[in-house]
Amino acid sequence: MPLRMRARFWMEVVSSSGAAGVGALTLAWRDWIEVLLGIDPDHRNGSLEWFIAIGLFAAALIVAMLARFEWRRSRKVALGPVQLNGRPALPSAVTRHLML
């Protein structure tokens, strides 16, 4: 059965890819803010762009981790309850305790 991913997963994948792409663009073309916006906030030393690149790569990593969690959740839902030898697995000790 193919996995049906929620829209949240695809938004996280696109956001992570976009942030990583713009971060890579920032590393390759350091004065894009000056060219695109016509302002020079860091007086052409590139420090603002370095902060932006670091922030974008951090955001890409965080959003990629969220997408991974969503992927794992979808797999867990698609596979159903865990089974051992063809029988449903016993609930964990915590679950058994809460069921009493």
OpenMM code with the backbone's topology and positions (N, CA, C; nanometers):
from openmm import Vec3, app, unit

residues = "MET PRO LEU ARG MET ARG ALA ARG PHE TRP MET GLU VAL VAL SER SER SER GLY ALA ALA GLY VAL GLY ALA LEU THR LEU ALA TRP ARG ASP TRP ILE GLU VAL LEU LEU GLY ILE ASP PRO ASP HIS ARG ASN GLY SER LEU GLU TRP PHE ILE ALA ILE GLY LEU PHE ALA ALA ALA LEU ILE VAL ALA MET LEU ALA ARG PHE GLU TRP ARG ARG SER ARG LYS VAL ALA LEU GLY PRO VAL GLN LEU ASN GLY ARG PRO ALA LEU PRO SER ALA VAL THR ARG HIS LEU MET LEU".split()
positions = [
    Vec3(0.0835, -0.1172, 0.0000),
    Vec3(0.0000, 0.0000, 0.0000),
    Vec3(0.0890, 0.1249, 0.0000),
    Vec3(0.0739, 0.2127, -0.0976),
    Vec3(0.1581, 0.3322, -0.1020),
    Vec3(0.1228, 0.4286, 0.0108),
    Vec3(0.2245, 0.4979, 0.0575),
    Vec3(0.2026, 0.5959, 0.1638),
    Vec3(0.1320, 0.7190, 0.1085),
    Vec3(0.0349, 0.7652, 0.1807),
    Vec3(-0.0317, 0.8903, 0.1446),
    Vec3(0.0167, 0.9956, 0.2421),
    Vec3(0.0975, 1.0858, 0.1912),
    Vec3(0.1569, 1.1879, 0.2769),
    Vec3(0.0631, 1.3075, 0.2879),
    Vec3(0.0590, 1.3644, 0.4081),
    Vec3(-0.0233, 1.4825, 0.4296),
    Vec3(0.0429, 1.6039, 0.3656),
    Vec3(-0.0375, 1.7080, 0.3467),
    Vec3(0.0140, 1.8324, 0.2875),
    Vec3(0.1240, 1.8922, 0.3750),
    Vec3(0.1163, 1.8697, 0.5047),
    Vec3(0.2183, 1.9216, 0.5969),
    Vec3(0.3570, 1.8710, 0.5592),
    Vec3(0.3671, 1.7421, 0.5262),
    Vec3(0.4955, 1.6844, 0.4874),
    Vec3(0.5515, 1.7558, 0.3649),
    Vec3(0.4666, 1.7745, 0.2636),
    Vec3(0.5140, 1.8371, 0.1396),
    Vec3(0.5511, 1.9827, 0.1615),
    Vec3(0.4795, 2.0540, 0.2480),
    Vec3(0.5170, 2.1927, 0.2795),
    Vec3(0.6522, 2.1962, 0.3503),
    Vec3(0.6764, 2.1001, 0.4390),
    Vec3(0.8043, 2.0949, 0.5094),
    Vec3(0.9194, 2.0623, 0.4140),
    Vec3(0.8954, 1.9718, 0.3200),
    Vec3(0.9996, 1.9367, 0.2226),
    Vec3(1.0330, 2.0566, 0.1341),
    Vec3(0.9293, 2.1253, 0.0850),
    Vec3(0.9516, 2.2419, -0.0016),
    Vec3(1.0195, 2.3539, 0.0772),
    Vec3(0.9761, 2.3770, 0.2024),
    Vec3(1.0375, 2.4825, 0.2848),
    Vec3(1.1835, 2.4527, 0.3128),
    Vec3(1.2124, 2.3285, 0.3463),
    Vec3(1.3507, 2.2909, 0.3756),
    Vec3(1.4388, 2.3043, 0.2518),
    Vec3(1.3882, 2.2583, 0.1391),
    Vec3(1.4656, 2.2691, 0.0146),
    Vec3(1.4862, 2.4145, -0.0253),
    Vec3(1.3833, 2.4955, -0.0103),
    Vec3(1.3941, 2.6372, -0.0437),
    Vec3(1.4937, 2.7098, 0.0456),
    Vec3(1.4874, 2.6820, 0.1759),
    Vec3(1.5809, 2.7465, 0.2688),
    Vec3(1.7246, 2.7046, 0.2390),
    Vec3(1.7452, 2.5764, 0.2108),
    Vec3(1.8802, 2.5301, 0.1785),
    Vec3(1.9279, 2.5904, 0.0462),
    Vec3(1.8377, 2.6021, -0.0502),
    Vec3(1.8744, 2.6618, -0.1785),
    Vec3(1.9124, 2.8080, -0.1671),
    Vec3(1.8327, 2.8848, -0.0917),
    Vec3(1.8644, 3.0273, -0.0737),
    Vec3(1.9902, 3.0422, 0.0116),
    Vec3(2.0102, 2.9514, 0.1074),
    Vec3(2.1344, 2.9541, 0.1855),
    Vec3(2.2556, 2.9296, 0.0976),
    Vec3(2.2452, 2.8336, 0.0065),
    Vec3(2.3561, 2.8069, -0.0868),
    Vec3(2.3775, 2.9246, -0.1812),
    Vec3(2.2685, 2.9852, -0.2268),
    Vec3(2.2799, 3.1040, -0.3118),
    Vec3(2.3505, 3.2167, -0.2372),
    Vec3(2.3185, 3.2313, -0.1093),
    Vec3(2.3820, 3.3360, -0.0283),
    Vec3(2.5314, 3.3117, -0.0157),
    Vec3(2.5710, 3.1854, -0.0006),
    Vec3(2.7146, 3.1563, 0.0078),
    Vec3(2.7847, 3.1817, -0.1247),
    Vec3(2.7156, 3.1569, -0.2357),
    Vec3(2.7767, 3.1753, -0.3671),
    Vec3(2.7760, 3.3216, -0.4115),
    Vec3(2.6719, 3.3955, -0.3764),
    Vec3(2.6563, 3.5337, -0.4228),
    Vec3(2.6309, 3.6215, -0.3014),
    Vec3(2.7379, 3.6731, -0.2422),
    Vec3(2.7309, 3.7372, -0.1116),
    Vec3(2.6649, 3.8739, -0.1102),
    Vec3(2.6548, 3.9424, -0.2217),
    Vec3(2.5959, 4.0768, -0.2183),
    Vec3(2.4582, 4.0819, -0.2833),
    Vec3(2.3803, 3.9747, -0.2709),
    Vec3(2.2488, 3.9719, -0.3332),
    Vec3(2.1525, 4.0692, -0.2677),
    Vec3(2.1703, 4.0984, -0.1393),
    Vec3(2.0818, 4.1949, -0.0731),
    Vec3(2.1036, 4.3336, -0.1313),
    Vec3(2.2302, 4.3703, -0.1505),
    Vec3(2.2596, 4.5011, -0.2072),
    Vec3(2.2045, 4.5141, -0.3488),
    Vec3(2.2166, 4.4088, -0.4282),
    Vec3(2.1706, 4.4125, -0.5669),
    Vec3(2.0185, 4.4102, -0.5734),
    Vec3(1.9568, 4.3198, -0.4988),
    Vec3(1.8121, 4.3009, -0.5066),
    Vec3(1.7345, 4.4160, -0.4435),
    Vec3(1.7754, 4.4598, -0.3253),
    Vec3(1.7003, 4.5625, -0.2523),
    Vec3(1.7545, 4.7031, -0.2695),
    Vec3(1.8762, 4.7156, -0.3179),
    Vec3(1.9350, 4.8480, -0.3370),
    Vec3(1.9799, 4.9143, -0.2077),
    Vec3(1.9939, 4.8366, -0.1009),
    Vec3(2.0430, 4.8912, 0.0266),
    Vec3(2.1735, 4.8218, 0.0621),
    Vec3(2.2489, 4.8832, 0.1508),
    Vec3(2.3782, 4.8286, 0.1897),
    Vec3(2.3865, 4.8270, 0.3426),
    Vec3(2.3167, 4.7320, 0.4091),
    Vec3(2.3104, 4.7343, 0.5548),
    Vec3(2.4420, 4.6993, 0.6241),
    Vec3(2.5298, 4.6250, 0.5586),
    Vec3(2.6554, 4.5850, 0.6227),
    Vec3(2.7779, 4.6474, 0.5569),
    Vec3(2.7567, 4.7492, 0.4769),
    Vec3(2.8649, 4.8231, 0.4093),
    Vec3(2.9570, 4.7300, 0.3304),
    Vec3(2.8947, 4.6352, 0.2601),
    Vec3(2.9592, 4.5431, 0.1667),
    Vec3(3.0646, 4.4527, 0.2295),
    Vec3(3.0530, 4.4235, 0.3593),
    Vec3(3.1493, 4.3300, 0.4171),
    Vec3(3.0940, 4.1870, 0.4220),
    Vec3(2.9662, 4.1685, 0.3922),
    Vec3(2.9083, 4.0350, 0.3811),
    Vec3(2.8637, 3.9716, 0.5112),
    Vec3(2.8752, 4.0423, 0.6230),
    Vec3(2.8386, 3.9807, 0.7507),
    Vec3(2.6890, 3.9515, 0.7600),
    Vec3(2.6050, 4.0392, 0.7080),
    Vec3(2.4609, 4.0143, 0.7105),
    Vec3(2.4268, 3.8896, 0.6301),
    Vec3(2.4899, 3.8739, 0.5162),
    Vec3(2.4636, 3.7568, 0.4345),
    Vec3(2.5086, 3.6278, 0.5031),
    Vec3(2.6200, 3.6327, 0.5775),
    Vec3(2.6644, 3.5148, 0.6518),
    Vec3(2.5622, 3.4777, 0.7587),
    Vec3(2.5094, 3.5776, 0.8310),
    Vec3(2.4062, 3.5497, 0.9314),
    Vec3(2.2808, 3.4920, 0.8661),
    Vec3(2.2440, 3.5443, 0.7512),
    Vec3(2.1273, 3.4926, 0.6795),
    Vec3(2.1522, 3.3489, 0.6356),
    Vec3(2.2697, 3.3197, 0.5834),
    Vec3(2.3012, 3.1837, 0.5384),
    Vec3(2.2975, 3.0858, 0.6557),
    Vec3(2.3546, 3.1234, 0.7690),
    Vec3(2.3536, 3.0360, 0.8865),
    Vec3(2.2103, 3.0125, 0.9334),
    Vec3(2.1312, 3.1193, 0.9379),
    Vec3(1.9915, 3.1061, 0.9787),
    Vec3(1.9106, 3.0198, 0.8837),
    Vec3(1.9343, 3.0355, 0.7532),
    Vec3(1.8619, 2.9552, 0.6549),
    Vec3(1.9003, 2.8081, 0.6627),
    Vec3(2.0274, 2.7793, 0.6817),
    Vec3(2.0685, 2.6391, 0.6937),
    Vec3(2.0143, 2.5769, 0.8226),
    Vec3(2.0106, 2.6551, 0.9315),
    Vec3(1.9516, 2.6045, 1.0558),
    Vec3(1.8025, 2.5779, 1.0369),
    Vec3(1.7331, 2.6701, 0.9707),
    Vec3(1.5905, 2.6512, 0.9446),
    Vec3(1.5684, 2.5301, 0.8548),
    Vec3(1.6528, 2.5118, 0.7544),
    Vec3(1.6400, 2.3961, 0.6650),
    Vec3(1.6577, 2.2657, 0.7420),
    Vec3(1.7528, 2.2623, 0.8330),
    Vec3(1.7761, 2.1423, 0.9124),
    Vec3(1.6569, 2.1121, 1.0032),
    Vec3(1.6050, 2.2131, 1.0695),
    Vec3(1.4910, 2.1941, 1.1596),
    Vec3(1.3678, 2.1483, 1.0832),
    Vec3(1.3391, 2.2127, 0.9719),
    Vec3(1.2203, 2.1761, 0.8943),
    Vec3(1.2381, 2.0373, 0.8318),
    Vec3(1.3596, 2.0006, 0.7922),
    Vec3(1.3842, 1.8667, 0.7397),
    Vec3(1.3606, 1.7615, 0.8481),
    Vec3(1.3982, 1.7918, 0.9715),
    Vec3(1.3713, 1.6995, 1.0812),
    Vec3(1.2213, 1.6858, 1.1055),
    Vec3(1.1473, 1.7952, 1.0966),
    Vec3(1.0018, 1.7885, 1.1109),
    Vec3(0.9403, 1.7040, 0.9994),
    Vec3(0.9920, 1.7175, 0.8771),
    Vec3(0.9425, 1.6363, 0.7659),
    Vec3(0.9720, 1.4885, 0.7905),
    Vec3(1.0861, 1.4599, 0.8476),
    Vec3(1.1202, 1.3209, 0.8793),
    Vec3(1.0232, 1.2637, 0.9816),
    Vec3(0.9914, 1.3417, 1.0849),
    Vec3(0.8937, 1.2956, 1.1840),
    Vec3(0.7578, 1.2696, 1.1188),
    Vec3(0.7185, 1.3567, 1.0291),
    Vec3(0.5917, 1.3395, 0.9586),
    Vec3(0.5957, 1.2141, 0.8713),
    Vec3(0.7082, 1.1889, 0.8061),
    Vec3(0.7241, 1.0698, 0.7233),
    Vec3(0.7097, 0.9438, 0.8095),
    Vec3(0.7774, 0.9445, 0.9242),
    Vec3(0.7703, 0.8288, 1.0132),
    Vec3(0.6286, 0.8091, 1.0664),
    Vec3(0.5578, 0.9169, 1.0951),
    Vec3(0.4208, 0.9074, 1.1426),
    Vec3(0.3328, 0.8454, 1.0356),
    Vec3(0.3507, 0.8862, 0.9117),
    Vec3(0.2715, 0.8323, 0.8022),
    Vec3(0.2997, 0.6838, 0.7815),
    Vec3(0.4241, 0.6446, 0.7944),
    Vec3(0.4579, 0.5022, 0.7811),
    Vec3(0.3937, 0.4216, 0.8924),
    Vec3(0.3954, 0.4767, 1.0140),
    Vec3(0.3370, 0.4062, 1.1266),
    Vec3(0.1867, 0.3887, 1.1073),
    Vec3(0.1195, 0.4913, 1.0570),
    Vec3(-0.0240, 0.4836, 1.0314),
    Vec3(-0.0519, 0.3832, 0.9203),
    Vec3(0.0298, 0.3841, 0.8143),
    Vec3(0.0077, 0.2950, 0.7004),
    Vec3(0.0319, 0.1491, 0.7368),
    Vec3(0.1283, 0.1227, 0.8230),
    Vec3(0.1606, -0.0145, 0.8596),
    Vec3(0.0636, -0.0720, 0.9621),
    Vec3(-0.0036, 0.0125, 1.0354),
    Vec3(-0.0975, -0.0343, 1.1365),
    Vec3(-0.0252, -0.0760, 1.2627),
    Vec3(-0.0959, -0.1457, 1.3513),
    Vec3(-0.0336, -0.1857, 1.4776),
    Vec3(0.0789, -0.2862, 1.4545),
    Vec3(0.1764, -0.2806, 1.5409),
    Vec3(0.2911, -0.3704, 1.5313),
    Vec3(0.2451, -0.5113, 1.5635),
    Vec3(0.2945, -0.6082, 1.4872),
    Vec3(0.2564, -0.7464, 1.5109),
    Vec3(0.3799, -0.8316, 1.5320),
    Vec3(0.3655, -0.9299, 1.6189),
    Vec3(0.4705, -1.0274, 1.6431),
    Vec3(0.4157, -1.1651, 1.6082),
    Vec3(0.4789, -1.2342, 1.5185),
    Vec3(0.4374, -1.3685, 1.4772),
    Vec3(0.2917, -1.3732, 1.4337),
    Vec3(0.2454, -1.2712, 1.3645),
    Vec3(0.1102, -1.2706, 1.3143),
    Vec3(0.0048, -1.2277, 1.4142),
    Vec3(0.0428, -1.2041, 1.5388),
    Vec3(-0.0522, -1.1601, 1.6412),
    Vec3(-0.0190, -1.0169, 1.6812),
    Vec3(-0.1175, -0.9404, 1.7235),
    Vec3(-0.0886, -0.8044, 1.7696),
    Vec3(0.0075, -0.8083, 1.8880),
    Vec3(0.1004, -0.7155, 1.8888),
    Vec3(0.1969, -0.7078, 1.9975),
    Vec3(0.1280, -0.6605, 2.1244),
    Vec3(0.1815, -0.7023, 2.2363),
    Vec3(0.1258, -0.6585, 2.3638),
    Vec3(0.1545, -0.5106, 2.3842),
    Vec3(0.0637, -0.4392, 2.4505),
    Vec3(0.0913, -0.2981, 2.4778),
    Vec3(0.2105, -0.2845, 2.5717),
    Vec3(0.2705, -0.1706, 2.5700),
    Vec3(0.3852, -0.1466, 2.6564),
    Vec3(0.3416, -0.1448, 2.8019),
    Vec3(0.4377, -0.1496, 2.8918),
    Vec3(0.4079, -0.1508, 3.0349),
    Vec3(0.3330, -0.0246, 3.0763),
    Vec3(0.3703, 0.0870, 3.0190),
    Vec3(0.3024, 0.2124, 3.0528),
    Vec3(0.1575, 0.2071, 3.0069),
    Vec3(0.1334, 0.1577, 2.8866),
    Vec3(-0.0024, 0.1489, 2.8346),
    Vec3(-0.0851, 0.0517, 2.9178),
    Vec3(-0.0258, -0.0625, 2.9539),
    Vec3(-0.0986, -0.1592, 3.0382),
    Vec3(-0.1348, -0.0966, 3.1714),
    Vec3(-0.0426, -0.0209, 3.2285),
    Vec3(-0.0692, 0.0441, 3.3562),
    Vec3(-0.1850, 0.1440, 3.3436),
    Vec3(-0.1891, 0.2182, 3.2341),
    Vec3(-0.2956, 0.3163, 3.2157),
    Vec3(-0.4290, 0.2480, 3.1872),
    Vec3(-0.4255, 0.1269, 3.1311),
    Vec3(-0.5502, 0.0573, 3.0994),
    Vec3(-0.6148, -0.0028, 3.2233),
    Vec3(-0.5391, -0.0228, 3.3317),
    Vec3(-0.5952, -0.0832, 3.4544),
    Vec3(-0.6905, 0.0070, 3.5257),
] * unit.nanometer
topology = app.Topology()
chain = topology.addChain("A")
for resn in residues:
    res = topology.addResidue(resn, chain)
    for name in ("N", "CA", "C"):
        topology.addAtom(name, app.Element.getBySymbol(name[0]), res)
